[in-house]
Amino acid sequence: MRIIAGRFKGLRLSAPRTRGVRPTTDRVREALFSTLGPAVVGVRVLDLFAGTGAFGFEALSRGAASVVFVDIDRRMAETLNKTCRAWKIDEQVLILTMSADRALRKLADTSERFAIIFLDPPYGTEWVSSVVGDPILESLFASDGLLIIEREEKASDLAIPKWFRREFGRKYGDTVVEIFRYDGGDPSVFP
């Protein structure tokens, strides 16, 4: 798997063989970043369930200011660290080796704000519903921030809080990618 565009174009991402890791395909990443366009330039990005870090590294390659990677698997975190050192981007990256729910609380305590939050948990889990339904998520968004969800097409319908407005949705094989814009409001209110 390679970075598609930007300053790291063509560089390879490596990953240990780990069960449940399903990197975002080049096709999906290319379509997603084409849709995002300049929205990624100069912003802070949160890559939950980072795995190989394909989304976050692609964002950095295309001009994001910084990325926080979250992954509970220590081997994945070590691989992310190696990539950061090799590409000399340590100062732009924070790697949290912990569960997504614990990371959300930790980041909320530090007043971190992100323009883009990417959510791509392992298929067949309830993590998307759990994270999207967590009121702490709202505290992590910069104004007008984007929530990008990549999930399995056959996954159950998702209840999205009214503080998000759906802006994009597309199916790629068995994968669905949706982009929601943060509008603020009461996080406890679902449609």
N, C-alpha and C positions, 0 to 999 in steps of 0.2 A: 504494500500500500504506500502510495506516494502523496506528497503535497501537490495540489493541482495548480495553484497560481500564487503569485506574490514573491516575496524575497526568498522564500525557502522552496520555490517551485522545483519539483523533481526529487527532493530529498525523501528518503525512505523512512517510514515509521516502523519500528519493530515492536513485537509484543511476545511475551512468554505464552506458551500454550496454556490457556486457562479456560476452564469450563464456564460457559455463559457469556464469554466475550464475543460480541458480534459487532465488529467495527462498521461504522457508517460507510457505505460503499462510495466509491469515487463518483458514480453517477448521481447519487443522492446529494453528496456534498457539493458537487458542481452546480446542480440545480438550486440548492438551498442558498449558496453564496451568490449566485447570479440574482436571486430574488432579493437578498439582503443588500447587495450593491455597496454603496458607501456607508451604510448604517453601521458597519463594523469598524470603520476607521476611527482610531483615537479613543475607543471605549473600553470599559472594564467588562470582562466576560466571566461567567461562572459556568463551568462544564461539570455538571453532576453526573455520576456514573461514568467517569471519563474513559475508562478502559485504555485504549491505545492513545487517547488524547487527540484523535484525528480532527474533531471539530475545533478544539481549542488551539491546536497548532496551526490549523488552516486559518483561523481567525487572526492569530499573531502574524502569520505570513502575509495576510492581506491588510495589516495595519492596525490591529487592535492594540491598545495601550498595554493591557495586562490580562492574564488569565489565572483564575483559581481553578485547579483541577481537584475533584473529589472522587476518590475510589477507595473502597474498603480493603481491596486486595494489595498486600504489601509488595508482591512481585510486580504488579502493574505500576505501583508508585515508584519502585526502584527503576523501572524502565523509563517512566516519565522523567525522573531525575537525570538519568543518563542522557536522554535526548536533549534536555535543557542544557546540560553541561557541554555536550558536543556542539550544539548550535549557538552556544554562548548567549543564552537568554535567561539565565538564572534570576536576574533582577526583575524580569517581567512576569515571573511565574511563582505562584504559591501552590504547593501540593499538600492536600489534607488527606491523610490515610485514615479514614473513618467512614461511618455510615452517613448517608445523605441527611437523615433527620438530625443527627448530631452535628453535622457540618452546618446546617441551616441555623441551628441555635448558636453555634460558635460565631458564625459570621454576623448574625443579628446583634450579638453582644459587642461586636467591634464596630458597629455602624457602617459596615461595608455596603455599598450600593453598586448595582450592576445595570448596565444598559442592555445586556443580553444574558439570559439564563437558558442554557441548553439542557434538556432533560431527556435522556436516552437510556433508561434502565434495561436490565435483561428482560427479554420477552417472557411472558407467562408469570409475571409477578404483579403485585398490586402497587408497586412503587409510584407509578404515575398518579393514581388517585390519591395516594397518601401524601405526596409532596404538594400537589395542586390544592388539596383540601386543607393544608396546614396554614393557619393564619400568619405564621412567621414569614412565609414566603413573601407576602406583601411588603414587609419591612426591608427586603433586600433589593427592591427595584428602584432604579433612578427614575425620575419622571419620564413618562413616555417609553419605558423600557419594553423589551420584547421577551416573551417566553416562547421558546421553540421546543416542541414536543415531537419526538420520533418514537413511534410505537407500532406494534403489530396490528395489521389491518383487522384481524379477527378478534382483537381485544374488545372487551365490553365498552359500551358508550361511557364517555367521560363527563362528569358534572363539572363545569367550569364556573368559578365564581363570577358574578356580574362585574367585578372590577377588571375583567379582561374582555377585550373586543377581538373576535376572530378576524384576522386579516388575510390568511392564506391557508389553504389546505390542498394537498395533492397526494395521490397514491403512486408508489413506485414498487411494482411487484407486490410483495406481501408487507410492505412498509408504508405507513402513513406519516407524513410530516405536516404539522400544523404550526402556524405562527399566530400568537396572540399579543396584542398591545395592552400594556398596563394602563388603566384609566383611573386608578384610585377608587376610593369608595369603601363600602362596608364588606370586609372579606368574609363575613359569616353568611352573606346572602348569596344563595345559588338560584339560578333560573328555575 
